[in-house]
Amino acid sequence: MNDRDAVDAIIGQWAAVRPDLDTRAMEVFGRIYRLARMMGDRMEKAYARFGISRGEFDVLATLRRAGEPYTLSPRQLSATLMLTTGGMTGRLDKLERAGLLRRSPDPHDRRGLQVTLTDEGLRLIDEAVGAGLAVQTEALTAAFDTERAEELAGLLRELLAGTARAGQEGEAA
């Protein structure tokens, strides 16, 4: 496939005004950024059919992945989702009002709470995750066969790990 895209146009502009620059990283990360934005919008639409946002999906999916009894503390949820407690509280409030989860005292910590999926929350997240995966699969299979998709997943895993290492090394310097 040799279709030029918006990133190619940007790279061409940089080459014209700064031919000394090596723009390979810009080509990769520019496309990753655009892809993430595009798929984020598609995922938001997929989850909207269920009356939830991507952020609310993330809360419900995190509880679902925890396995039975689908319960975590707000602190565990915040850490997993990299959210402040204030941001988490707003999401939990909305999801609790919708009957998708419930908060209750933690039997092991008098000061703590636990958050649990309701039966309705479990039903909804199981449907929503299927709908979201269908959107992602459609996009992936439109561009790649299984072998190339696996290769891309491996390359992105390596890029993510390398980027994380480089960030840690940069912080230590």
C-alpha positions in Angstrom: 0.0 0.0 0.0 1.6 3.3 -1.1 -1.1 5.8 -0.2 0.2 9.0 1.1 -1.4 10.4 4.2 -1.5 13.7 6.2 1.7 12.6 8.0 3.5 12.2 4.7 2.5 15.8 3.8 3.9 17.1 7.1 7.1 15.1 6.7 7.4 16.6 3.2 7.0 20.1 4.5 9.7 19.5 7.1 12.0 18.1 4.5 11.6 21.2 2.4 12.4 23.6 5.2 14.7 21.5 7.4 16.3 18.7 5.3 18.8 18.1 8.1 16.1 16.6 10.3 15.6 12.8 10.7 11.7 12.7 10.9 11.3 8.9 11.2 10.1 9.2 14.8 7.6 11.9 13.8 6.3 9.5 11.1 5.7 6.8 13.6 4.4 8.8 16.6 2.4 11.1 14.4 0.5 8.1 12.9 0.1 6.5 16.3 -1.4 9.8 17.7 -3.8 10.1 14.7 -4.8 6.5 14.9 -5.5 6.8 18.7 -7.6 9.8 18.1 -9.6 8.2 15.3 -10.2 5.0 17.1 -11.0 6.8 20.3 -13.8 8.6 18.5 -15.1 5.3 17.1 -14.9 3.7 20.5 -16.8 6.6 22.1 -19.6 6.0 19.6 -19.7 2.3 20.2 -20.0 2.8 24.0 -22.5 5.6 23.6 -25.0 3.0 22.4 -24.9 1.6 25.9 -25.2 5.0 27.6 -21.6 5.1 28.8 -18.5 7.1 27.9 -15.1 5.6 27.3 -14.0 6.6 30.8 -17.1 4.9 32.3 -16.4 1.8 30.1 -12.9 1.7 31.6 -14.3 1.6 35.2 -16.8 -1.2 34.4 -14.2 -3.1 32.3 -11.6 -2.9 35.1 -14.2 -4.4 37.6 -15.1 -7.1 35.1 -11.5 -8.1 34.5 -11.0 -8.4 38.3 -13.1 -11.5 38.2 -15.8 -12.6 40.6 -17.0 -11.0 42.8 -16.2 -8.0 40.4 -15.1 -5.9 43.4 -12.2 -3.4 43.9 -11.5 -0.5 46.1 -11.7 3.0 44.7 -8.0 3.3 45.3 -7.3 0.2 43.2 -9.5 1.5 40.4 -7.8 4.9 40.5 -4.4 3.3 40.3 -5.3 1.0 37.5 -7.0 3.8 35.5 -4.4 6.4 36.4 -7.1 8.8 37.7 -7.2 11.1 40.6 -9.6 10.2 43.3 -11.7 13.2 42.4 -12.0 12.0 38.8 -12.8 8.6 40.0 -15.5 9.8 42.3 -17.4 11.5 39.5 -17.4 8.4 37.4 -18.4 6.2 40.2 -21.3 8.6 41.1 -22.7 8.4 37.6 -22.3 4.7 37.3 -23.9 4.1 40.7 -26.9 6.3 39.8 -27.3 4.3 36.6 -27.4 1.1 38.7 -24.3 -0.4 37.1 -22.2 -0.6 40.2 -22.7 -0.2 44.0 -20.4 1.1 46.7 -20.4 -0.5 50.1 -18.3 -0.5 53.2 -15.1 -2.6 53.0 -15.6 -5.5 55.5 -11.8 -5.6 56.0 -11.2 -1.9 56.5 -13.7 0.2 58.5 -12.5 3.4 56.7 -12.6 1.9 53.2 -15.2 1.3 50.5 -15.5 -1.3 47.9 -17.0 -1.0 44.4 -18.9 -3.9 42.9 -20.5 -4.4 39.5 -24.3 -5.0 39.7 -25.9 -7.7 37.6 -27.0 -4.9 35.2 -23.4 -3.6 35.1 -22.1 -7.0 34.3 -24.6 -7.5 31.5 -23.8 -4.1 30.1 -20.1 -4.4 30.2 -20.1 -7.8 28.5 -22.2 -6.3 25.7 -20.1 -3.1 25.4 -16.8 -4.9 25.4 -18.0 -7.1 22.5 -19.2 -4.0 20.6 -15.9 -2.2 21.2 -13.9 -5.2 20.1 -16.0 -5.5 16.9 -15.1 -1.9 16.0 -11.4 -2.5 16.7 -11.4 -5.8 14.8 -13.1 -4.2 11.8 -10.4 -1.5 11.7 -7.5 -4.0 12.1 -8.7 -6.5 9.5 -9.4 -3.7 7.0 -5.6 -3.2 6.9 -3.9 -6.4 8.0 -4.2 -10.2 7.8 -3.7 -12.1 11.0 0.1 -12.6 10.6 0.7 -8.9 10.0 -1.6 -7.9 12.8 0.4 -10.1 15.2 3.7 -8.6 13.9 2.4 -5.1 14.4 1.3 -6.0 18.0 4.8 -7.2 18.7 6.4 -4.2 17.2 4.2 -1.8 19.2 4.9 -3.8 22.4 8.6 -3.3 21.8 8.1 0.4 21.0 6.0 0.9 24.2 8.6 -0.9 26.3 11.5 1.0 24.8 9.7 4.3 25.1 9.0 3.6 28.8 12.7 2.7 29.4 13.9 5.8 27.6 11.5 7.9 29.8 12.8 6.3 33.0 16.4 6.8 31.9 15.6 10.4 31.0 14.1 11.0 34.5 17.2 9.6 36.2 19.5 11.9 34.3 
